[in-house]
Amino acid sequence: DVKVTQSSRYLVKRTGEKVFLECVQDMDHENMFWYRQDPGLGLRLIYFSYDVKMKEKGDIPEGYSVSREKKERFSLILESASTNQTSMYLCASRTTGGTWYGYTFGSGTRLTVV
Amino acid sequence: EDQVTQSPEALRLQEGESSSLNCSYTVSGLRGLFWYRQDPGKGPEFLFTLYSAGEEKEKERLKATLTKKESFLHITAPKPEDSATYLCAVQEGAGGGNKLTFGTGTQLKVEL
């Protein structure tokens, strides 16, 4: 089974800090995604990447950036954390070819900004 | 813009009481509709993919169906372990890339 591993389950950071959320997948998937999930708003796409060093903005990229230097790793960066970025962050990956099984998600990182 | 609406927001069932969850969507050329299950504090877990109207998929007590405007997730004789949030997502056709647009989910609780 493909695994998507997010480095932290829970994080507490202070306003203004630079925050790195890391995601690693082990099945050589080309596509990787970062979503945030908030009650009543569902999952919203922040950024995605379809190849190494490639990135595309999702629906809510403001205040975030990403890095994909290696195929298996996709990092989400909060340049200056704010309280409105308190949320559950979910990383996902999928292959481009083959049967469409949708995404495989990580377990999520619950980030609290105080 | 793709839209996905799930109803009801929350559903409480007694064990054995069958019901259905609804996912209605508007998309320019559906490439796929996906159902996921999400347990509290965890990432969504893939259940089904449906590609075209009339298609049905089954897994244990769950059955997913698709029409041109909506999908249903039927739960037959549910058990407490079926309690979770069920998410629906769509992928748009040409030009939509690999992105999925998600609904806000139906929170299901099955009681003894």
Interface residues (C-beta under 8 A of the other chain):
Chain A: V4 N31 F33 Y35 G40 L41 G42 L43 L45 F48 Y50 E56 G58 L90 A92 R94 T96 W100 Y101 G102 Y103 T104 F105 G106 S107 G108 R110
Chain B: R31 G32 F34 Y36 G41 K42 G43 P44 E45 F46 T49 Y51 L87 A89 Q91 G97 N98 K99 L100 T101 F102 G103 T104 G105
